[in-house]
Amino acid sequence: MKIEIILEHSLLLRREKKFHQAFEYVSGLIAPDSTYATLLWQHSPIFWSDISAGQCILTRRNAGDHAFVRELFDLPGFRRSFHRNANPLPKDNTLLQSKLDEEMTSILFESGALHWVVRDAHRQPWGLLSLCDVSLTHQRAEILMGMRPNAPLGLTASAMLMVFEFYFKFMKFNKLISFVYKDNPNSLKSTLHLGFQLEGELRQHNLDLETGQFLDVTQLGLNKGQVFSQSNQRLAQKLLRPKTA
């Protein structure tokens, strides 16, 4: 059977949120050692499962989150701190819901991205976390994160550490990249605190659509040999260990 037909059928199952069935369907047609083995891996149900540790839960962003996503993007400054060149949200809620579900049901080959909602232990949403421009060939991606300003202490770092575990251990990717604008020193400080290394200054690299000015951007990177440093391990033990009653 042609791979295009396999993907068409698996997409129909994924659109119905039948992720285990989609994995079983693809598993029956693609051998683990075949040319298309990476497509089988991309159908692993864990990609759609909650990730939880300590007081933090990451859930895949979907249509049910449309009101929260709109609330965040309406907050002053959120879009600039999360993804200032992101396209505006559709004004129609039905279109926004459709877009969110399309992103959620896609595999990496189709979308090149993974999007989560950051929640506390009571499943209260506080922010968004995304892996974008995912390169399956080069095993790298850009990480984006945006939180409400009153998010619980430690939740931001917890979410990042959890994605590190997922990205470097389950996905077995090699490198994460973060781009930080010069006018966002707090983001630069927190990114460096988690072990990212300065890789270069990109002069007048991106156009700020609000001001019409070209802005400098700092590129930072974190690879698999750096991520589980003693500092990050200590932080993970503090933030991600199970809470006792």
N, C-alpha and C positions, 0 to 999 in steps of 0.2 A: 504494500500500500504506500502511495506517495506521502511524503512527510507533510505536504500542504494539507492533505485530507485529514491526516492524523491530528494536526493542529486545529483544524476547523472543528472537528468533533470534540476535541478536548476543551476548546473555548466554549462550546455550547454547554458542557458540563460545568465549567468554571463560572459561567454567567448565572447558573442556577445554584451557585455556592456548593457544588458537589465536588470539593477538592480531592477528597480521598478517592472517589470514583474516577475522577480525571487521572489521578496518578495510577490507579490500577489499570485503566484503559491504555494509557501510554506504556506502562510497564509490560503489557502483553504484546506490544508491537515493536518496541525498541529494546534491543539487547544492551545490557550495561557496558559492553565492550564495542559497541557499534560506533559509526561515525557521528551519530546523533545522540550519543549518550548524555551530552550536556543538556539536551532538551528533557530527557528523563529526570535528571537531577533538578532542573528548574520546576518540575511539577511536584516536588516533595511537599507534602502537606504542611510541614513546619513553616514554610514561607507564609502561610495564612494563619498560623497559630499565634496565640498570645505569648508574649515573652514577659516573664515576671521574676522579680527578685527584690528582697527587702520591702520597701514601701512603694515600689515603682512597677507599673504595668505598661507594656507597649502593645497596642492593638492596631491591626491594619486599618488604615483610614478608608472609610467607605461612605456610601450614600447616607447612612444614618448619622454621619458626623457633619452634615452640610450646615446645620445651624451654628455649630461650634466653629467651623472653619470660617464662616462668614463673620461671626462675632470677632474672631481674632483679626481678620484682615481689616475690620472696621476700627480696630484699636489704633490710636495715634502712634505712628512709628513702628508698628509691628512688621509691616511689609518691608520696610527699609532694613530691619534687623534680620529678618528671616530670608527673604529673597527679593531684593528691591527691584529686580528686572522681571519679576514674574508677571505673566499676563493677568489682566483684571479678571476677577471671578465673573462667571455668567450672572446677569441680573436675575434671570429666571431660575427659581429653585429647582425645578424639574431638570433643567439642563445641567445645573451644578451637581445634582444627585447622580445623573447619568455619567458625568465626567468622573466623579469620584469612584463610582462602581467600575467604570471601564479601567481606571488605573489599578484598582484593587484586584480585579480578576485577571489582569495580564501577567504573563511570565516575563522574565528579564529580557528575553530575546525580542519580545514585542514592545516593551515600554522603556527598557533601560533604566528603571527606577523602582524604588520601594519606598512606601510612605506609611508612617505610623502616627498615631495619636499618643501622646505621653499622658499617662493617668497616674493618680495616687492609688493607694491600697484600697480605697473605697470606690475606685473606678471613676472618680471625678476627673474630667479632662483639664489639662493645664497648658498643653503646647503641641507642637508638631515637630517631627523628626523625619528627615528624608535622606535617602541615598540616591543621587542623581548621576547622570552620565556614566552609568555603570558599564565598564568595559570588560566583557567576558574574556577577551583575548589577553589583555594586559593585567587583568585581575586588580582593577582599581576603580574607585568611585569618588565623587565629591559628596561631602556630608553637609547638610543644612539643618539648622535647628532654630526654632523660635518659640519662646515661652511667654505666658502672661507675666507681667511684672511682679505680681504678688504670689508667684508659684512657691510652694513649700521649700524650705531650705534643703538643699541636697538633692532635690528631684532632678534638676538638670544634669548634674554630674552622674547620678545613678543611671539615667537614660543613656548617656554616652557610653558609660562602662558596659552596660548591657548590650549595646550595639557592637561594641568592640568584641565581646564574646561571640556574638552571632556571626559577625562579619569575618573575623579572623580564624575562628575555630570551626564553625559549621560551614560557611561558604568557602573557607580556606583561601581568601583573597590576600593579596600582597600589600596593598597600600590604600590609605585614605588620604584625600586631599581636602583642604579647607581654604577658601578665599575670603580674606577679611579686608574690608575697606578701611582706609586710614582714619576715617571719622568715627570708627567704632573701637576705641581702645579697650573697652571692657571685654568685648568678644575676643580680641587678640590675647588679652591676659588669661582668660579662662581656657582658651585653646592651648596656649603654651603650658598651662598648669597640668593639662592632661597628656603631656608628652609630645605634642606636635612640634616639629622642628621647622625653623625658618628656612625657606628654600629660595626666596627671591622677592624683589620688589618690582611690580609691573607698573611702569609709569603711564599715567593717563590711559589706563587699560579699558575701563568701562565708562559708558556715558550714563550719567545720572539723569533719568528722564524728568525728574522734578525740577532740577536746577539748570539743566542743559550744560553742565560742566563734566569734563572728562576727569575721572577720579583715579588716584593711585590705589592699587590693590596689593596686599601682601599674600603670597602663596605659602602655605604651610603643608607639611606632609608627615604622615605617621605610617611606618611600615611594620610588618609582622615581627621584626626583630627588636622593635622598640616599645611596642604597645603594652606588653605585660611587665613593665618595669617594677621595681620594688615600690616605687611611689604609687603607681596605679594599683598594685596588689594590696597595699595597705588601705588605700581609699576604698577599694572594692570590699575588703573585709569589714570596713566600718559601715558602708552604706548598703551593701547588698546581702549581708547575712540575715537569716530569718529573725524576725522580731519575736521576743518572748513576751508572754502575757504579763 
